[in-house]
Amino acid sequence: MSETMETAMPHDAIANSRPEDAAVDPKQQLMDDIVAAVKTCYDPEIPVDIWELGLIYRIDVNDGGAVAVDMTLTSPMCPVAGELPEQVQRAISCVEGVEECKVELVWEPPWRPDMMSDVAKIQLDMF
């Protein structure tokens, strides 16, 4: 059985979890690169990336470079429901070290505005 590395919210804790001067673990570097790729994906109706919106529920990476992602949308009626998961898959597939990527759209738990990071709340003036 392959080892997996799982990442879930809170986003701020993950982003600030290691000191700048510490040696970078290759698995952590891959995860950082995957998160950076996810941050290039936006819901076209909201000017904040989907990572900061809290739409990514899980990222698993096995030792062979296979990535599994669970994500949601702000609403089941979202007009980009068919496009956004594909955009996430393409973005992650371009990361060096990723051999394959599967993105699954999930609806449980339902997305709520309190799932957004502080960065997103500031960008959307929701404080």
N, C-alpha and C positions, 0 to 999 in steps of 0.2 A: 504494500500500500504506500502510495506517495505521500510525502509530507505536504501539507498545505499551509498557506499563510492567509489568514482571514483579516479583513479590514472592514470595520463598520463605523457608524457614527459614534462619538461626536467627532466631527471633522477637525475642529480646532486642536483637540488633543493629539490627533494623529499628526497633523502638520507640524506641531511643536514638540514632538516626542524624543528627538535626539539632539545632543549638542553638536554645534557646527564642527568642532575639532575632533570628534570621535571618528574612528575608522568606520567606513561605510560597509555594512554587510551587503553582499551581492543581492540577496533576496530582498532586503529593504530598499536597495537602489532600484531594483526592478519594480517594486511596488510604488516607489516614488515616481518613477517614469510613467507607470500606468495611470496614476492619479493625475499627473501633469497632462497626459493625453486626454483623460476624461474632462479635465478643466477646459479643453478647447471646444467642448460641445455645449451648445446653448439651446434652450427652448426659445424659438424665435419671438415669442410674445413677452418674454421676461428677460431683461438685460443682465442676467446673472447666470454663470455657468451651472450646469446640472449638479456638480459636486457640491458647491456651496448651497444650492437649493435643497440639498438632502435627498436627491432622487436616487442616489446609488445606495442600496441597502447592504450589498455584500460584494466583495471581490476576493476570490480564491485563486491562488496561483500554485500549481504543483511544480515539482522539481523538473519536469519535462517542458515547462514553459506553457502549459495549457492554462488558460484563464477562464474562469466562470464568473459571470456577473449577474446579480439580481438587481434590477432597477424598477422604478415606478415612474409615474407621471403625476403632474399636479391634479389631473382629473382623467377619468376614463374616457371622457369626451374630447380629450386633447386632440387638436387637428393634426399633430405630428406623431400620433401614436405608432404609425407604421414606419416612420422615417427616423425618429430619434434613436431607438435601439440599434438600428443599422449604422447610424452615424457613430455611436459609441463603439460598436464592434470594429468598424473601419479604423477609428482612431487608435484603439488599443492594439489592433493587429499590426500597426506600423511601428510599434515599440520594439526596439532591439531586445531579443531574448524571449519574445512572445512567439510561440509556435502556432497556437490556435486560440481562438476566442469565441466563447458562446455567451450571448447576452439574453437573459430571460426577463420578460416583462411580468412583474408581479403586482398584485393589488392589495396584498396584506402585509403589513398593516397599511391602511390608507394613508396617503401623504397628508401632512398637516403643516401649516405655516411654522409651527414651533420646531420643525425638523431642520429648518434653515440654520446655517452657521451665523455667527455674529457678523461676519463679513457680508453675507447676503442681506441680513437685516439692515445693516448700515447702508448698503448700496440701494436698497429699496425704501429707505427712510421709514423703517417699521419699528423703531424704538420708541 
